């Protein structure tokens, strides 16, 4: 009987620690239908991602057009250009 109580108290302590850990971290929360920011949002670093090109495959389209012109014999620019670094 004492072992059963010991496991019950450990389980209770584990659940209590888990609940305390979930409420103590600075996460978004929903209160009354509102999504509220964490308590530490003023201290958080801001991640900025600059705008990229609207059409992400512009270099590929240019390369395909140049290839088509070379195949038709209309391109006078010479050999094919070497590809640049990849664009993310």
GIKA-V373176 format. One record per pair of residues at least 6 apart in sequence whose ideal C-beta (glycine too) atoms are under 8 Angstrom apart, sorted by sequence separation. I is the first residue (numbers start at 0). J is the second residue. D is the distance in Angstrom with one decimal. If there is no record, write none. Layout:
# GIKA-V373176
i->[I/I]
j->[J/J]
d->[D/D]
This chain:
# GIKA-V373176
i->[28/29/37/54/68/27/28/27/27/28/65/27/69/26/65/25/25/66/25/65/25/65/62/62/58/58/55/51]
j->[34/35/43/60/74/34/35/35/36/37/74/37/79/37/76/37/38/79/39/79/40/80/80/82/83/86/86/86]
d->[7.6/7.3/7.5/7.9/4.0/5.8/5.4/6.6/6.1/7.9/6.4/6.1/7.0/5.6/7.7/3.6/5.2/7.6/4.2/7.3/7.9/7.4/7.9/7.7/7.4/6.7/7.3/7.9]
